[in-house]
Amino acid sequence: MAIPQPADPTIKKSVTLRRSVAEEVETRTGPRGFSHFVDQAVEYGLALLKAQEIVEDHESRVAPLTGADLEEARRAWHGG
């Protein structure tokens, strides 16, 4: 049985967003869900950047990914 870990501490930051984006997020989440939505969006963006870095590292050390490599990755990503 895994030992529960304490919640990751939070930190307050000030960010600037376009009004239209902020309004759409708040419309979808309500005012109390805004920070959670932004946190998830940033986490997703970081995951994409890390994946891009992995691909770029592989391509610089080995060779560019082929179409077959990309198709295999798509199947694995979608569980097929």
Short mmCIF file of the C-alpha atoms (twelve columns), coordinates in Angstrom:
data_MODEL
# 
_entry.id   MODEL 
# 
loop_
_atom_site.group_PDB 
_atom_site.id 
_atom_site.type_symbol 
_atom_site.label_atom_id 
_atom_site.label_alt_id 
_atom_site.label_comp_id 
_atom_site.label_asym_id 
_atom_site.label_seq_id 
_atom_site.Cartn_x 
_atom_site.Cartn_y 
_atom_site.Cartn_z 
_atom_site.pdbx_PDB_model_num 
ATOM 1  C CA . MET A 1  0.000   0.000  0.000   1 
ATOM 2  C CA . ALA A 2  1.419   3.372  -1.024  1 
ATOM 3  C CA . ILE A 3  2.043   5.942  1.655   1 
ATOM 4  C CA . PRO A 4  -0.077  9.036  0.940   1 
ATOM 5  C CA . GLN A 5  2.072   12.011 0.085   1 
ATOM 6  C CA . PRO A 6  1.237   15.473 1.378   1 
ATOM 7  C CA . ALA A 7  -0.316  17.759 -1.179  1 
ATOM 8  C CA . ASP A 8  2.195   19.637 -3.277  1 
ATOM 9  C CA . PRO A 9  2.487   23.077 -1.669  1 
ATOM 10 C CA . THR A 10 1.134   25.950 -3.703  1 
ATOM 11 C CA . ILE A 11 2.630   29.335 -4.420  1 
ATOM 12 C CA . LYS A 12 0.809   32.491 -5.430  1 
ATOM 13 C CA . LYS A 13 1.945   34.050 -8.712  1 
ATOM 14 C CA . SER A 14 0.653   36.956 -10.696 1 
ATOM 15 C CA . VAL A 15 0.113   36.327 -14.404 1 
ATOM 16 C CA . THR A 16 -1.269  38.450 -17.199 1 
ATOM 17 C CA . LEU A 17 -3.893  36.892 -19.453 1 
ATOM 18 C CA . ARG A 18 -5.934  38.270 -22.272 1 
ATOM 19 C CA . ARG A 19 -9.328  39.304 -20.920 1 
ATOM 20 C CA . SER A 20 -11.177 37.068 -23.382 1 
ATOM 21 C CA . VAL A 21 -9.183  34.003 -22.274 1 
ATOM 22 C CA . ALA A 22 -9.657  34.747 -18.576 1 
ATOM 23 C CA . GLU A 23 -13.387 35.283 -19.069 1 
ATOM 24 C CA . GLU A 24 -13.789 32.016 -20.978 1 
ATOM 25 C CA . VAL A 25 -11.897 30.054 -18.323 1 
ATOM 26 C CA . GLU A 26 -13.972 31.605 -15.553 1 
ATOM 27 C CA . THR A 27 -17.193 30.933 -17.468 1 
ATOM 28 C CA . ARG A 28 -16.259 27.250 -17.730 1 
ATOM 29 C CA . THR A 29 -14.827 26.780 -14.231 1 
ATOM 30 C CA . GLY A 30 -16.441 29.397 -12.035 1 
ATOM 31 C CA . PRO A 31 -14.269 31.769 -10.049 1 
ATOM 32 C CA . ARG A 32 -13.121 29.091 -7.590  1 
ATOM 33 C CA . GLY A 33 -11.896 26.692 -10.303 1 
ATOM 34 C CA . PHE A 34 -9.759  29.213 -12.161 1 
ATOM 35 C CA . SER A 35 -6.438  28.473 -10.441 1 
ATOM 36 C CA . HIS A 36 -6.919  24.716 -10.780 1 
ATOM 37 C CA . PHE A 37 -7.622  25.090 -14.496 1 
ATOM 38 C CA . VAL A 38 -4.519  27.236 -15.025 1 
ATOM 39 C CA . ASP A 39 -2.397  24.811 -12.970 1 
ATOM 40 C CA . GLN A 40 -3.558  21.875 -15.126 1 
ATOM 41 C CA . ALA A 41 -2.998  23.830 -18.346 1 
ATOM 42 C CA . VAL A 42 0.556   24.743 -17.346 1 
ATOM 43 C CA . GLU A 43 1.273   21.139 -16.303 1 
ATOM 44 C CA . TYR A 44 0.022   19.945 -19.705 1 
ATOM 45 C CA . GLY A 45 2.172   22.540 -21.479 1 
ATOM 46 C CA . LEU A 46 5.224   21.405 -19.524 1 
ATOM 47 C CA . ALA A 47 4.543   17.769 -20.454 1 
ATOM 48 C CA . LEU A 48 4.442   18.751 -24.129 1 
ATOM 49 C CA . LEU A 49 7.725   20.655 -23.805 1 
ATOM 50 C CA . LYS A 50 9.372   17.671 -22.094 1 
ATOM 51 C CA . ALA A 51 8.155   15.341 -24.840 1 
ATOM 52 C CA . GLN A 52 9.528   17.721 -27.466 1 
ATOM 53 C CA . GLU A 53 12.880  17.803 -25.656 1 
ATOM 54 C CA . ILE A 54 12.993  13.983 -25.597 1 
ATOM 55 C CA . VAL A 55 12.315  13.814 -29.333 1 
ATOM 56 C CA . GLU A 56 14.882  16.507 -30.119 1 
ATOM 57 C CA . ASP A 57 17.496  14.750 -27.968 1 
ATOM 58 C CA . HIS A 58 16.819  11.418 -29.691 1 
ATOM 59 C CA . GLU A 59 16.982  12.986 -33.130 1 
ATOM 60 C CA . SER A 60 20.252  14.796 -32.369 1 
ATOM 61 C CA . ARG A 61 21.898  11.620 -31.013 1 
ATOM 62 C CA . VAL A 62 20.384  8.917  -33.253 1 
ATOM 63 C CA . ALA A 63 18.419  10.057 -36.290 1 
ATOM 64 C CA . PRO A 64 15.206  11.858 -37.156 1 
ATOM 65 C CA . LEU A 65 12.073  9.894  -36.289 1 
ATOM 66 C CA . THR A 66 10.546  8.091  -39.246 1 
ATOM 67 C CA . GLY A 67 6.897   7.936  -40.174 1 
ATOM 68 C CA . ALA A 68 6.834   4.385  -38.791 1 
ATOM 69 C CA . ASP A 69 8.292   5.621  -35.482 1 
ATOM 70 C CA . LEU A 70 5.604   8.294  -35.232 1 
ATOM 71 C CA . GLU A 71 2.830   5.829  -36.072 1 
ATOM 72 C CA . GLU A 72 4.088   3.416  -33.425 1 
ATOM 73 C CA . ALA A 73 4.116   6.259  -30.893 1 
ATOM 74 C CA . ARG A 74 0.547   7.256  -31.839 1 
ATOM 75 C CA . ARG A 75 -0.659  3.667  -31.375 1 
ATOM 76 C CA . ALA A 76 1.087   3.415  -28.006 1 
ATOM 77 C CA . TRP A 77 -0.338  6.780  -26.919 1 
ATOM 78 C CA . HIS A 78 -3.870  5.669  -27.784 1 
ATOM 79 C CA . GLY A 79 -3.451  2.228  -26.255 1 
ATOM 80 C CA . GLY A 80 -3.549  0.313  -29.509 1 
# 
